[in-house]
Amino acid sequence: MLADLVGPALARDTVTAIVNAGDHVIDCSVTNWWAAYRYPEHHPRTAPTRAAYRFDHL
């Protein structure tokens, strides 16, 4: 139906972009999950925070 409305080339490009975007989201999600469990010291929830900067007059 999409090809009937906009033409076969545009329909193919649109569907390809949608599929590639979903694939990219899945790749990023899996990579982030793997990195969080492989390198837990870099996970934002468990990473140490820096002490606040204090100006010392000395």
mmCIF file as gemmi writes it, N, C-alpha and C atoms, coordinates in Angstrom:
data_model
loop_
_atom_site.group_PDB
_atom_site.id
_atom_site.type_symbol
_atom_site.label_atom_id
_atom_site.label_alt_id
_atom_site.label_comp_id
_atom_site.label_asym_id
_atom_site.label_entity_id
_atom_site.label_seq_id
_atom_site.pdbx_PDB_ins_code
_atom_site.Cartn_x
_atom_site.Cartn_y
_atom_site.Cartn_z
_atom_site.occupancy
_atom_site.B_iso_or_equiv
_atom_site.pdbx_formal_charge
_atom_site.auth_seq_id
_atom_site.auth_asym_id
_atom_site.pdbx_PDB_model_num
ATOM 1 N N . MET Axp A 1 ? 0.829 -1.196 0 1 0 ? 1 A 1
ATOM 2 C CA . MET Axp A 1 ? 0 0 0 1 0 ? 1 A 1
ATOM 3 C C . MET Axp A 1 ? 0.869 1.254 0 1 0 ? 1 A 1
ATOM 4 N N . LEU Axp A 2 ? 1.976 1.206 0.729 1 0 ? 2 A 1
ATOM 5 C CA . LEU Axp A 2 ? 2.856 2.373 0.76 1 0 ? 2 A 1
ATOM 6 C C . LEU Axp A 2 ? 3.435 2.648 -0.634 1 0 ? 2 A 1
ATOM 7 N N . ALA Axp A 3 ? 3.787 1.596 -1.356 1 0 ? 3 A 1
ATOM 8 C CA . ALA Axp A 3 ? 4.332 1.765 -2.703 1 0 ? 3 A 1
ATOM 9 C C . ALA Axp A 3 ? 3.308 2.37 -3.645 1 0 ? 3 A 1
ATOM 10 N N . ASP Axp A 4 ? 2.031 2.037 -3.45 1 0 ? 4 A 1
ATOM 11 C CA . ASP Axp A 4 ? 0.983 2.629 -4.282 1 0 ? 4 A 1
ATOM 12 C C . ASP Axp A 4 ? 0.84 4.115 -4.016 1 0 ? 4 A 1
ATOM 13 N N . LEU Axp A 5 ? 1.098 4.535 -2.768 1 0 ? 5 A 1
ATOM 14 C CA . LEU Axp A 5 ? 0.924 5.943 -2.403 1 0 ? 5 A 1
ATOM 15 C C . LEU Axp A 5 ? 2.107 6.812 -2.814 1 0 ? 5 A 1
ATOM 16 N N . VAL Axp A 6 ? 3.336 6.345 -2.562 1 0 ? 6 A 1
ATOM 17 C CA . VAL Axp A 6 ? 4.501 7.213 -2.756 1 0 ? 6 A 1
ATOM 18 C C . VAL Axp A 6 ? 5.458 6.742 -3.835 1 0 ? 6 A 1
ATOM 19 N N . GLY Axp A 7 ? 5.258 5.559 -4.341 1 0 ? 7 A 1
ATOM 20 C CA . GLY Axp A 7 ? 6.164 5.035 -5.359 1 0 ? 7 A 1
ATOM 21 C C . GLY Axp A 7 ? 7.065 3.965 -4.773 1 0 ? 7 A 1
ATOM 22 N N . PRO Axp A 8 ? 7.501 3.035 -5.599 1 0 ? 8 A 1
ATOM 23 C CA . PRO Axp A 8 ? 8.27 1.897 -5.088 1 0 ? 8 A 1
ATOM 24 C C . PRO Axp A 8 ? 9.646 2.263 -4.53 1 0 ? 8 A 1
ATOM 25 N N . ALA Axp A 9 ? 10.332 3.212 -5.148 1 0 ? 9 A 1
ATOM 26 C CA . ALA Axp A 9 ? 11.677 3.567 -4.667 1 0 ? 9 A 1
ATOM 27 C C . ALA Axp A 9 ? 11.622 4.235 -3.305 1 0 ? 9 A 1
ATOM 28 N N . LEU Axp A 10 ? 10.705 5.182 -3.126 1 0 ? 10 A 1
ATOM 29 C CA . LEU Axp A 10 ? 10.577 5.873 -1.842 1 0 ? 10 A 1
ATOM 30 C C . LEU Axp A 10 ? 10.077 4.918 -0.766 1 0 ? 10 A 1
ATOM 31 N N . ALA Axp A 11 ? 9.172 4.024 -1.127 1 0 ? 11 A 1
ATOM 32 C CA . ALA Axp A 11 ? 8.679 3.043 -0.152 1 0 ? 11 A 1
ATOM 33 C C . ALA Axp A 11 ? 9.815 2.13 0.301 1 0 ? 11 A 1
ATOM 34 N N . ARG Axp A 12 ? 10.642 1.67 -0.649 1 0 ? 12 A 1
ATOM 35 C CA . ARG Axp A 12 ? 11.773 0.808 -0.296 1 0 ? 12 A 1
ATOM 36 C C . ARG Axp A 12 ? 12.752 1.534 0.617 1 0 ? 12 A 1
ATOM 37 N N . ASP Axp A 13 ? 13.067 2.794 0.287 1 0 ? 13 A 1
ATOM 38 C CA . ASP Axp A 13 ? 14 3.566 1.113 1 0 ? 13 A 1
ATOM 39 C C . ASP Axp A 13 ? 13.434 3.83 2.505 1 0 ? 13 A 1
ATOM 40 N N . THR Axp A 14 ? 12.139 4.095 2.589 1 0 ? 14 A 1
ATOM 41 C CA . THR Axp A 14 ? 11.51 4.358 3.883 1 0 ? 14 A 1
ATOM 42 C C . THR Axp A 14 ? 11.526 3.116 4.762 1 0 ? 14 A 1
ATOM 43 N N . VAL Axp A 15 ? 11.143 1.983 4.197 1 0 ? 15 A 1
ATOM 44 C CA . VAL Axp A 15 ? 11.14 0.734 4.972 1 0 ? 15 A 1
ATOM 45 C C . VAL Axp A 15 ? 12.56 0.356 5.384 1 0 ? 15 A 1
ATOM 46 N N . THR Axp A 16 ? 13.516 0.555 4.501 1 0 ? 16 A 1
ATOM 47 C CA . THR Axp A 16 ? 14.913 0.258 4.826 1 0 ? 16 A 1
ATOM 48 C C . THR Axp A 16 ? 15.403 1.135 5.978 1 0 ? 16 A 1
ATOM 49 N N . ALA Axp A 17 ? 15.059 2.41 5.96 1 0 ? 17 A 1
ATOM 50 C CA . ALA Axp A 17 ? 15.458 3.316 7.046 1 0 ? 17 A 1
ATOM 51 C C . ALA Axp A 17 ? 14.828 2.909 8.371 1 0 ? 17 A 1
ATOM 52 N N . ILE Axp A 18 ? 13.576 2.505 8.34 1 0 ? 18 A 1
ATOM 53 C CA . ILE Axp A 18 ? 12.896 2.087 9.577 1 0 ? 18 A 1
ATOM 54 C C . ILE Axp A 18 ? 13.537 0.82 10.138 1 0 ? 18 A 1
ATOM 55 N N . VAL Axp A 19 ? 13.815 -0.143 9.274 1 0 ? 19 A 1
ATOM 56 C CA . VAL Axp A 19 ? 14.436 -1.395 9.729 1 0 ? 19 A 1
ATOM 57 C C . VAL Axp A 19 ? 15.842 -1.136 10.256 1 0 ? 19 A 1
ATOM 58 N N . ASN Axp A 20 ? 16.602 -0.306 9.567 1 0 ? 20 A 1
ATOM 59 C CA . ASN Axp A 20 ? 17.964 0.009 10.018 1 0 ? 20 A 1
ATOM 60 C C . ASN Axp A 20 ? 17.955 0.753 11.355 1 0 ? 20 A 1
ATOM 61 N N . ALA Axp A 21 ? 16.999 1.637 11.565 1 0 ? 21 A 1
ATOM 62 C CA . ALA Axp A 21 ? 16.908 2.355 12.839 1 0 ? 21 A 1
ATOM 63 C C . ALA Axp A 21 ? 16.616 1.386 13.979 1 0 ? 21 A 1
ATOM 64 N N . GLY Axp A 22 ? 15.693 0.453 13.752 1 0 ? 22 A 1
ATOM 65 C CA . GLY Axp A 22 ? 15.408 -0.546 14.787 1 0 ? 22 A 1
ATOM 66 C C . GLY Axp A 22 ? 16.606 -1.419 15.078 1 0 ? 22 A 1
ATOM 67 N N . ASP Axp A 23 ? 17.334 -1.8 14.042 1 0 ? 23 A 1
ATOM 68 C CA . ASP Axp A 23 ? 18.534 -2.604 14.208 1 0 ? 23 A 1
ATOM 69 C C . ASP Axp A 23 ? 19.596 -1.834 14.992 1 0 ? 23 A 1
ATOM 70 N N . HIS Axp A 24 ? 19.73 -0.553 14.724 1 0 ? 24 A 1
ATOM 71 C CA . HIS Axp A 24 ? 20.704 0.286 15.432 1 0 ? 24 A 1
ATOM 72 C C . HIS Axp A 24 ? 20.344 0.4 16.916 1 0 ? 24 A 1
ATOM 73 N N . VAL Axp A 25 ? 19.076 0.574 17.219 1 0 ? 25 A 1
ATOM 74 C CA . VAL Axp A 25 ? 18.638 0.663 18.617 1 0 ? 25 A 1
ATOM 75 C C . VAL Axp A 25 ? 18.933 -0.636 19.353 1 0 ? 25 A 1
ATOM 76 N N . ILE Axp A 26 ? 18.657 -1.762 18.72 1 0 ? 26 A 1
ATOM 77 C CA . ILE Axp A 26 ? 18.931 -3.054 19.351 1 0 ? 26 A 1
ATOM 78 C C . ILE Axp A 26 ? 20.432 -3.23 19.559 1 0 ? 26 A 1
ATOM 79 N N . ASP Axp A 27 ? 21.243 -2.872 18.565 1 0 ? 27 A 1
ATOM 80 C CA . ASP Axp A 27 ? 22.702 -2.982 18.707 1 0 ? 27 A 1
ATOM 81 C C . ASP Axp A 27 ? 23.209 -2.139 19.861 1 0 ? 27 A 1
ATOM 82 N N . CYS Axp A 28 ? 22.731 -0.9 19.972 1 0 ? 28 A 1
ATOM 83 C CA . CYS Axp A 28 ? 23.171 -0.014 21.047 1 0 ? 28 A 1
ATOM 84 C C . CYS Axp A 28 ? 22.727 -0.534 22.409 1 0 ? 28 A 1
ATOM 85 N N . SER Axp A 29 ? 21.511 -1.062 22.481 1 0 ? 29 A 1
ATOM 86 C CA . SER Axp A 29 ? 21.003 -1.58 23.749 1 0 ? 29 A 1
ATOM 87 C C . SER Axp A 29 ? 21.823 -2.775 24.219 1 0 ? 29 A 1
ATOM 88 N N . VAL Axp A 30 ? 22.125 -3.679 23.299 1 0 ? 30 A 1
ATOM 89 C CA . VAL Axp A 30 ? 22.913 -4.86 23.663 1 0 ? 30 A 1
ATOM 90 C C . VAL Axp A 30 ? 24.325 -4.448 24.053 1 0 ? 30 A 1
ATOM 91 N N . THR Axp A 31 ? 24.906 -3.532 23.314 1 0 ? 31 A 1
ATOM 92 C CA . THR Axp A 31 ? 26.26 -3.069 23.626 1 0 ? 31 A 1
ATOM 93 C C . THR Axp A 31 ? 26.313 -2.394 24.989 1 0 ? 31 A 1
ATOM 94 N N . ASN Axp A 32 ? 25.343 -1.537 25.292 1 0 ? 32 A 1
ATOM 95 C CA . ASN Axp A 32 ? 25.313 -0.872 26.593 1 0 ? 32 A 1
ATOM 96 C C . ASN Axp A 32 ? 25.094 -1.857 27.725 1 0 ? 32 A 1
ATOM 97 N N . TRP Axp A 33 ? 24.228 -2.852 27.518 1 0 ? 33 A 1
ATOM 98 C CA . TRP Axp A 33 ? 23.993 -3.857 28.543 1 0 ? 33 A 1
ATOM 99 C C . TRP Axp A 33 ? 25.273 -4.645 28.799 1 0 ? 33 A 1
ATOM 100 N N . TRP Axp A 34 ? 25.95 -5.051 27.709 1 0 ? 34 A 1
ATOM 101 C CA . TRP Axp A 34 ? 27.174 -5.824 27.855 1 0 ? 34 A 1
ATOM 102 C C . TRP Axp A 34 ? 28.252 -5.003 28.563 1 0 ? 34 A 1
ATOM 103 N N . ALA Axp A 35 ? 28.375 -3.743 28.189 1 0 ? 35 A 1
ATOM 104 C CA . ALA Axp A 35 ? 29.402 -2.898 28.798 1 0 ? 35 A 1
ATOM 105 C C . ALA Axp A 35 ? 29.121 -2.666 30.277 1 0 ? 35 A 1
ATOM 106 N N . ALA Axp A 36 ? 27.86 -2.533 30.649 1 0 ? 36 A 1
ATOM 107 C CA . ALA Axp A 36 ? 27.509 -2.293 32.055 1 0 ? 36 A 1
ATOM 108 C C . ALA Axp A 36 ? 27.872 -3.49 32.921 1 0 ? 36 A 1
ATOM 109 N N . TYR Axp A 37 ? 27.72 -4.693 32.401 1 0 ? 37 A 1
ATOM 110 C CA . TYR Axp A 37 ? 28.027 -5.877 33.192 1 0 ? 37 A 1
ATOM 111 C C . TYR Axp A 37 ? 29.454 -6.35 33.019 1 0 ? 37 A 1
ATOM 112 N N . ARG Axp A 38 ? 30.08 -5.998 31.905 1 0 ? 38 A 1
ATOM 113 C CA . ARG Axp A 38 ? 31.47 -6.396 31.697 1 0 ? 38 A 1
ATOM 114 C C . ARG Axp A 38 ? 32.416 -5.462 32.431 1 0 ? 38 A 1
ATOM 115 N N . TYR Axp A 39 ? 32.1 -4.186 32.422 1 0 ? 39 A 1
ATOM 116 C CA . TYR Axp A 39 ? 32.924 -3.185 33.099 1 0 ? 39 A 1
ATOM 117 C C . TYR Axp A 39 ? 32.059 -2.426 34.102 1 0 ? 39 A 1
ATOM 118 N N . PRO Axp A 40 ? 31.694 -3.031 35.233 1 0 ? 40 A 1
ATOM 119 C CA . PRO Axp A 40 ? 30.759 -2.383 36.154 1 0 ? 40 A 1
ATOM 120 C C . PRO Axp A 40 ? 31.317 -1.109 36.789 1 0 ? 40 A 1
ATOM 121 N N . GLU Axp A 41 ? 32.636 -0.954 36.8 1 0 ? 41 A 1
ATOM 122 C CA . GLU Axp A 41 ? 33.19 0.266 37.399 1 0 ? 41 A 1
ATOM 123 C C . GLU Axp A 41 ? 32.885 1.503 36.571 1 0 ? 41 A 1
ATOM 124 N N . HIS Axp A 42 ? 32.472 1.329 35.321 1 0 ? 42 A 1
ATOM 125 C CA . HIS Axp A 42 ? 32.145 2.461 34.472 1 0 ? 42 A 1
ATOM 126 C C . HIS Axp A 42 ? 30.648 2.719 34.376 1 0 ? 42 A 1
ATOM 127 N N . HIS Axp A 43 ? 29.861 1.93 35.081 1 0 ? 43 A 1
ATOM 128 C CA . HIS Axp A 43 ? 28.414 2.121 35.012 1 0 ? 43 A 1
ATOM 129 C C . HIS Axp A 43 ? 28.041 3.392 35.777 1 0 ? 43 A 1
ATOM 130 N N . PRO Axp A 44 ? 27.172 4.247 35.234 1 0 ? 44 A 1
ATOM 131 C CA . PRO Axp A 44 ? 26.858 5.522 35.876 1 0 ? 44 A 1
ATOM 132 C C . PRO Axp A 44 ? 26.281 5.387 37.288 1 0 ? 44 A 1
ATOM 133 N N . ARG Axp A 45 ? 25.545 4.311 37.559 1 0 ? 45 A 1
ATOM 134 C CA . ARG Axp A 45 ? 24.952 4.174 38.89 1 0 ? 45 A 1
ATOM 135 C C . ARG Axp A 45 ? 25.979 3.829 39.95 1 0 ? 45 A 1
ATOM 136 N N . THR Axp A 46 ? 27.076 3.189 39.561 1 0 ? 46 A 1
ATOM 137 C CA . THR Axp A 46 ? 28.05 2.753 40.553 1 0 ? 46 A 1
ATOM 138 C C . THR Axp A 46 ? 29.38 3.492 40.441 1 0 ? 46 A 1
ATOM 139 N N . ALA Axp A 47 ? 29.508 4.4 39.504 1 0 ? 47 A 1
ATOM 140 C CA . ALA Axp A 47 ? 30.763 5.124 39.328 1 0 ? 47 A 1
ATOM 141 C C . ALA Axp A 47 ? 30.976 6.088 40.491 1 0 ? 47 A 1
ATOM 142 N N . PRO Axp A 48 ? 32.209 6.219 40.949 1 0 ? 48 A 1
ATOM 143 C CA . PRO Axp A 48 ? 32.467 7.172 42.036 1 0 ? 48 A 1
ATOM 144 C C . PRO Axp A 48 ? 32.281 8.605 41.56 1 0 ? 48 A 1
ATOM 145 N N . THR Axp A 49 ? 31.847 9.455 42.455 1 0 ? 49 A 1
ATOM 146 C CA . THR Axp A 49 ? 31.669 10.857 42.105 1 0 ? 49 A 1
ATOM 147 C C . THR Axp A 49 ? 32.847 11.658 42.653 1 0 ? 49 A 1
ATOM 148 N N . ARG Axp A 50 ? 33.197 12.698 41.94 1 0 ? 50 A 1
ATOM 149 C CA . ARG Axp A 50 ? 34.286 13.557 42.403 1 0 ? 50 A 1
ATOM 150 C C . ARG Axp A 50 ? 33.803 14.437 43.55 1 0 ? 50 A 1
ATOM 151 N N . ALA Axp A 51 ? 34.722 14.773 44.424 1 0 ? 51 A 1
ATOM 152 C CA . ALA Axp A 51 ? 34.399 15.706 45.492 1 0 ? 51 A 1
ATOM 153 C C . ALA Axp A 51 ? 34.199 17.087 44.894 1 0 ? 51 A 1
ATOM 154 N N . ALA Axp A 52 ? 33.314 17.848 45.494 1 0 ? 52 A 1
ATOM 155 C CA . ALA Axp A 52 ? 33.044 19.195 44.992 1 0 ? 52 A 1
ATOM 156 C C . ALA Axp A 52 ? 34.3 20.054 45.172 1 0 ? 52 A 1
ATOM 157 N N . TYR Axp A 53 ? 34.561 20.917 44.206 1 0 ? 53 A 1
ATOM 158 C CA . TYR Axp A 53 ? 35.738 21.782 44.258 1 0 ? 53 A 1
ATOM 159 C C . TYR Axp A 53 ? 35.523 22.868 45.292 1 0 ? 53 A 1
ATOM 160 N N . ARG Axp A 54 ? 36.492 23.042 46.146 1 0 ? 54 A 1
ATOM 161 C CA . ARG Axp A 54 ? 36.449 24.125 47.13 1 0 ? 54 A 1
ATOM 162 C C . ARG Axp A 54 ? 37.628 25.043 46.895 1 0 ? 54 A 1
ATOM 163 N N . PHE Axp A 55 ? 37.374 26.32 46.89 1 0 ? 55 A 1
ATOM 164 C CA . PHE Axp A 55 ? 38.456 27.291 46.747 1 0 ? 55 A 1
ATOM 165 C C . PHE Axp A 55 ? 39.106 27.507 48.1 1 0 ? 55 A 1
ATOM 166 N N . ASP Axp A 56 ? 40.405 27.318 48.153 1 0 ? 56 A 1
ATOM 167 C CA . ASP Axp A 56 ? 41.15 27.487 49.41 1 0 ? 56 A 1
ATOM 168 C C . ASP Axp A 56 ? 41.998 28.745 49.281 1 0 ? 56 A 1
ATOM 169 N N . HIS Axp A 57 ? 41.857 29.662 50.199 1 0 ? 57 A 1
ATOM 170 C CA . HIS Axp A 57 ? 42.593 30.919 50.127 1 0 ? 57 A 1
ATOM 171 C C . HIS Axp A 57 ? 44.1 30.737 50.312 1 0 ? 57 A 1
ATOM 172 N N . LEU Axp A 58 ? 44.512 29.658 50.907 1 0 ? 58 A 1
ATOM 173 C CA . LEU Axp A 58 ? 45.929 29.418 51.095 1 0 ? 58 A 1
ATOM 174 C C . LEU Axp A 58 ? 46.488 28.893 49.82 1 0 ? 58 A 1
